Amino acid sequence: MIEYPKAGKDATYKIIGLDGRALQGGILQENSIQQNISLGNLPRGQYILTIINNGKQTNLKLLKQ
C-alpha cells in the first residue's frame, strides 16, 4: 500500500531498480490518496518508487523482503 497527496489527473508511479531500469509502473486513480501495488513479480531487494503527481516528482526507497 502506498500513500500520497490527493492524486490529480494523470498521476503515475514507477518502480525502478537500483540499476536505473523501470520495472513496473501505472496510473494512480484520480482523487485517491492510497493504492495497493503488487510486488509479487519482483525479487527481494531495494527499489526506488517514483510518484509523479500534480507536476511534482517524489522518490522513495522501497524494500521488498
Secondary structure, DSSP 8 states (H G I E B T S, - for coil): -EE-S---TT-EEEEEETTS-EEEEEE--TT-SEE----TTS-SEEEEEEEEETTEEEEEEEEE-
